[in-house]
């Protein structure tokens, strides 16, 4: 069984961001109205959970 490669992460700064649909085109009900949201700092891995768990399945 081959070990999964180590993950690397990309960090994103937090802050107050505009989110939601604000244009004239189509949007689902849950996408509006456009508003400000406080987003905490976060990191995203460079691969999916499916890739990480393949060694468990095999």
C-alpha positions in Angstrom: 0.0 0.0 0.0 1.4 3.4 -1.0 1.2 6.3 1.4 -0.7 9.4 0.4 1.5 12.3 -0.5 1.6 15.1 2.2 -0.9 17.8 1.8 0.1 21.4 1.2 -2.2 24.3 2.1 -3.0 27.7 0.7 -3.8 30.3 3.3 -6.5 33.0 2.8 -6.8 36.1 4.9 -10.0 36.9 6.7 -11.9 40.1 6.6 -15.3 41.6 5.6 -16.3 40.6 2.1 -19.3 41.2 -0.1 -21.1 37.9 -0.8 -24.3 36.9 -2.5 -25.8 37.7 -5.9 -26.0 41.3 -6.7 -26.4 41.4 -10.5 -29.3 41.5 -12.8 -29.0 37.9 -14.1 -30.4 34.7 -12.8 -29.7 33.7 -9.2 -31.3 31.1 -6.8 -33.3 32.5 -3.9 -30.6 31.5 -1.4 -28.0 33.7 -3.2 -29.4 37.1 -2.3 -29.5 39.7 -1.4 -25.9 40.7 -1.6 -24.5 41.5 1.8 -21.3 41.9 3.8 -20.0 38.9 5.8 -17.1 38.4 8.2 -15.0 35.6 6.9 -12.4 34.1 9.3 -9.0 33.3 8.0 -8.8 29.8 6.5 -6.6 27.3 4.6 -7.5 25.0 1.7 -5.7 21.8 1.0 -4.3 21.1 -2.5 -6.2 17.9 -3.0 -9.6 16.4 -2.2 -10.6 14.2 0.7 -11.3 11.4 -1.9 -7.6 11.4 -2.8 -6.6 11.4 0.8 -8.8 8.4 1.6 -7.9 6.2 -1.4 -5.3 4.2 0.6 -8.0 3.3 3.2 -10.3 1.9 0.5 -7.6 -0.2 -1.2 
